[in-house]
Amino acid sequence: MSLPQSHRIAIVHKPGGPEAIEIVERPLALLRDDEVLIRTAACGVNRPDTFERMGFYPPPPDAPEGLGLECAGEIAAAGAAVDRFKPGDRVCALVTGGGYSDLVIAKAGSTLPLPDDIDLVAAAGLPETVFTVWANVFETGGLAAGEMLLVHGGAGGIGTTAIQMAKAAGARVIATAGSDKKCRLCRRLGADVAINYRTGDFADTVRAEGGADVILDMVGGDYVQKHIDIAKPGGRIVQIAFLQGSRVEVDLMRLMLKRLTLTGSTLRARPDDEKARLAAAIETTVWPWLETGQLQPEVQATFPLSDASAAHRLMDSGDHAGKILLIP
């Protein structure tokens, strides 16, 4: 069966609000030897997409055109050097761009097979969050069984994934969220403690729990000093975003006295071979949790691809819990 010659993608001509998103038709690029073509069942919407839409998160120079960092669906075609995937295989994939589409080209190394009993639409909410949590909480942060993880935004895509993965690994979890309803979701997913940061001081609670071994921070701002203060000796603080700003003034003396590690990373710009290494580790360690039900994508809402602007409005509102997906 011949493949389509074009596909629909979501682009932004001029940075701005959700209304800046346009759905356009583009010629489908030729498939390279190390790539697969995925006929998408769903595409994940992530916070970095909204930053890119506003002009604050430019894609790498070699990224495909269009918004979107993850998708799930069935293999439509595989490049000449790809021997593990064939047409019809159920997969999800991490991509550097162009993920909001009915047909997505992905590197085979960043593509993962899906168990038969995993919903193909919901699986679109896995790649970006699972790769991020694995790389930052487990590899960089070194979270081990019995340790305490503090994660902010516990009801968001990263948060819901981090809670489940940490619990599956035998760790304890403190999560923060912006409402009592979201805190209940965090506890349902396994958080030992959930704090409504609008009504309570998370730092006091973490101190009462003995401190945190690993802190996953996407907030920045004055949270950076708080994290230094509440981390256990030998603790690891990992920055993955700065919703409250990346320019901060901190007292690093406690960092020295407590032998802390303060580090950070981005995922999108990593080389293809590094993402393939992460994918292999995830398939070995995390995918068994998916098969046993210890990890499940938490989906709040789905929108048609044609209504990507509405999906971004929901993301911008902060009134979501779990993943937001687009359906081509």
Disulfide bonds with the S-S distance in Angstrom:
none
